[in-house]
Amino acid sequence: MPRSRDPLCARGLDRSGGSFSAMGPCGMRQNLVTRLRRRGRANPMAAHDRLPPRARVWVTQAALPWSAASVSRIWARALRETGSEEAAIARLDLAEARMLARDGVVADLHRMTKEEGLAARVF
């Protein structure tokens, strides 16, 4: 639903000075009224599309769901430090291995699917 450009609507106020209900006429979800600025959130698909091609391929093959922001941060740092895309892929693999190690169940499941070739049936 498109957002209204009405300045009162952006502040969560209606024309009578009261506040809107949970879903106001502006089409924005509001569970509280505040004068603080909202944190803008970009389109996650657009952020994914801005990733370098090799990083996008890595995300599609990853065992865990990764945000484009996390992948981009790891990728940029690895490129800055090494200048190599292969090193950036290795750094992403290392980060994922560390996350998998935190959760032994997921790590075991991932290891079993790779060893037995059951990835298509399990996931």
C-alpha positions in Angstrom: 0.0 0.0 0.0 1.6 3.3 -1.0 2.4 5.8 1.8 0.6 9.1 1.9 2.7 12.3 1.6 0.4 14.0 4.2 2.8 15.4 6.9 0.2 14.7 9.6 0.0 11.1 8.4 3.7 10.7 8.5 3.6 11.7 12.2 0.8 9.3 13.0 -1.8 12.0 13.6 -5.1 12.5 11.9 -6.7 15.9 11.0 -8.6 16.1 14.4 -5.3 15.8 16.3 -5.8 12.3 17.6 -3.7 9.3 16.6 -4.6 6.5 14.3 -5.4 2.9 15.1 -3.1 0.0 14.5 -3.5 0.4 10.7 -4.1 4.0 10.0 -5.5 5.5 6.9 -2.0 6.2 5.7 -1.5 2.5 5.1 1.4 2.4 7.6 1.5 -0.1 10.4 1.6 1.8 13.6 1.7 0.2 17.0 2.8 3.4 18.7 2.9 7.1 18.2 6.3 8.7 18.4 8.0 11.9 17.2 11.2 10.0 16.7 12.3 9.4 13.1 11.6 6.0 11.7 14.5 4.0 10.5 14.3 3.7 6.7 14.5 0.1 5.4 15.6 -0.5 1.9 14.1 -3.2 -0.4 15.9 -6.4 0.6 15.6 -7.8 -3.0 17.3 -4.6 -4.3 20.1 -5.0 -1.8 20.5 -8.7 -2.9 20.6 -7.6 -6.5 23.4 -5.1 -5.7 25.7 -7.9 -4.4 28.6 -8.8 -6.7 27.7 -11.8 -8.9 30.0 -14.3 -7.1 28.6 -13.2 -3.7 25.0 -13.8 -5.1 26.0 -17.3 -6.2 27.4 -18.0 -2.7 24.2 -16.8 -1.0 22.1 -19.2 -3.2 24.3 -22.1 -2.1 24.6 -21.2 1.6 23.3 -23.5 4.3 21.9 -20.6 6.3 19.8 -17.6 5.3 22.0 -14.5 5.0 21.0 -10.9 4.7 22.5 -8.9 1.8 23.9 -6.4 4.4 25.9 -9.2 6.2 27.2 -10.7 3.0 28.1 -7.3 1.6 30.0 -6.3 4.8 32.0 -9.5 4.9 32.7 -9.3 1.2 33.8 -5.7 1.2 36.1 -6.2 4.2 37.7 -9.3 2.6 38.3 -7.5 -0.7 39.8 -4.5 1.2 42.2 -6.8 3.1 43.1 -9.2 0.4 41.9 -7.9 -3.0 40.9 -11.4 -4.0 37.4 -12.7 -4.7 38.5 -16.2 -3.8 39.5 -14.9 -0.4 36.2 -13.2 0.0 34.4 -16.5 -0.8 36.6 -18.3 1.7 35.8 -15.6 4.3 32.1 -16.1 3.7 32.5 -19.9 4.1 34.4 -19.3 7.3 31.7 -17.0 8.7 29.0 -19.6 7.8 31.1 -22.4 9.4 31.3 -20.4 12.6 27.5 -19.8 12.6 26.9 -23.5 11.9 29.2 -24.5 14.7 27.1 -22.4 17.2 24.2 -24.7 16.5 25.3 -28.3 16.6 22.0 -29.7 15.3 22.2 -27.5 12.2 25.8 -28.3 11.7 25.1 -32.1 11.9 22.2 -31.8 9.5 24.2 -29.8 7.0 27.1 -32.3 7.2 24.8 -35.3 6.8 23.1 -33.8 3.7 26.4 -33.0 2.1 27.8 -36.5 2.8 24.7 -38.4 1.8 23.5 -36.2 -1.1 20.1 -35.7 0.6 20.0 -31.9 0.3 17.1 -31.9 -2.1 15.0 -34.1 0.2 15.9 -32.5 3.5 15.6 -28.9 2.5 
